[in-house]
Amino acid sequence: MDRTHRELTDEDVARIADTYHAWRGEKEAGEYADVPGFCKSAPLDEVRKHGHVLTPGRYVGAEAVEDDGEPFEEKMRRLIATLREQQAEAAKLDAAIAANLKELGYGG
């Protein structure tokens, strides 16, 4: 829905429920496993270490991201070059829109 809210699909709800049942040890639910970025069974000592703060990110961590093989510095140079091209194109489009509005009598 937005940056802080997510609308769960039926598949999301099923995955959460299946994970919960596996964590509880229900035989038909299969074997439970921690999944980075999704779930973790944190022991009480770890929760104590964090002052009993239950913010999921403290325990779950982030989902592993595949390395695309492009070195960071090269990728940043490429992305910045693309950004500059897009900014130049945006400036041209803004000027064209302003000219069209002026021609229609709405320019300043």
N, C-alpha and C positions, 0 to 999 in steps of 0.2 A: 504494500500500500504506500509506504514511504520509508524514509531512512530508519525509523525506529519501530515501525509496525509492519507486520507481515501477515498477509491473509493465507491461512493454511489450506492446502488442497486436501482432498480425501487421501491422496497418497502420503502427504506429510503426516496427517493424523494417524494413518495406519503404521507408518514407520516409527513414530513416537510410541504408539501403543505396543507394537511388537518389541521395541527396545525395552520398554518398561517391564513387560512380561518376562522377557529373557533375563533382565536384571534381577527380578524376583525369584528366578530359578525355576520357573514353570517349564516342565519338560517339553511340552508341545511348542514352546516358543523358541527353542533352539538355544545356542550358546551365546551368552552376553560377551561383548567386547567393547572396550573404550574406543571411540571414534573421534579423532581430533576435529574440533570445530562442531561437533554434534553432541557427544555424550561422554561422561566419565564418572565412574564410581569412585568418589574420593573418600579415603578413610577418615575417621574422626580426627586423628592426629593432624592431618593436613588441613582440615577445616579449622581446628584450634589455632594452627600456625597463622592462618589468615584472620584471626580474631573473630571467628564465626560469621564472617561476611560470606554470603552465599551467591555473590555475583558469578554467574556461570563462566565468564571469560577467565576468571582466576584459575579455574580448574580445567575447563574444556580445551582452552587454547584456540589456535586457528587451524583451519583446514590446510592441509599441505597443498602448496601451489607447484605445479610442474614448471621446471626450468625450461625456458624456450631456447636456451643455448646462446642467446645474444647477450654479450657483456653489457652490464648496466650502463656504463659510460657511452657506449655506442648507441644503445637504445634511447637514452636521454637525448643525445644529439639528434638522432633521427626524429624523435617525437617533437622536439623543439622546432626543428626545421619544418615539419608538417604544420605545427601550430602557427608559425610565422606565415606560411603560405595561406592558411585558412583565414588568418587575421587580415591579410592583404586582400583576399577575395571578399571578405565581409565588408571591408572599407569601400571597395568598389561597388558592392551591392547597396550599401547604405547611401552612397552618393547617387546611384541610379534611382533609388526610391525617392530621395530628396528632390532630385530633378523632376521626376514624374509628378510628385505632389505639387511642386512649384508651377509646373505646366498646367495643372488642374486648378490652380488658384489657391492652393492650401500651403504654399511654401512661405517661409519667413524671411 
